[in-house]
Amino acid sequence: MSWRHPPGYHLDSSGGPPGRGDVLAGDTSVSPRTRGSEPGGSLRAVSDWDDVLVAVASAQQGLDGGREALVEQWDATGTDDHAQRCVLAHYLADREPDLADEVAWDERALREHALLGDGDLAGIGIASTRAMAPSLHLNLGDGYLRQGRLDEARVQLDAGLAACDALGDDGYAATIRDGLSRLAERLAPAPG
């Protein structure tokens, strides 16, 4: 089950498909940085939002190499690139065929999210970082449920529901709220 932000959601109101031209419709305050040396003494650029979002769109569209593009962007981030790592881990979870690996990425996404300031996702159009929390908790709760970790799934459900006030009043928010409701139903004790 996937409850990820759909490609292009929050990114641009043009209605066109996501891509380099419409990814960062507004704030471009997140700029490429350099870290580490490449052979020959040149510095490699840490992934910028354009590259991250192109990788996300490729993966979400099922293009060949989509998962590899996400991993490449993950590898280009540093341990202090919490916003990019949160987004990448969120989408990498969907690309994992193994449930344990999926849950591990969802856990990483939530850990990175906990380190973000409220405006850290503004560069991709998410004005309040807290608005991503319900989706992160939903995904992790669903994974825990599928692993049989019911108590942990309930903790994630409760956290997701508690953060729903940060969601907007649009189709995406309705999808997340519906997902949380369905998770609650699946976690409810069987009658009898």
Secondary structure, 3 states (H helix, E strand, C coil): CCCCCCCCCCCCCCCCCCCCCCCCCCCCCCCCCEEEECCCCCEEECCCHHHHHHHHHHHHCCCCCHHHHHHHHHHHCCCCCHHHHHHHHHHHHHCCCCHHHHHHHHHHHHHHHCCCCCCCCHHHCCCCHHHHHHHHHHHHHHHHHHHCCHHHHHHHHHHHHHCHHHCCCCHHHHHHHHHHHHHHHHHCCCCC
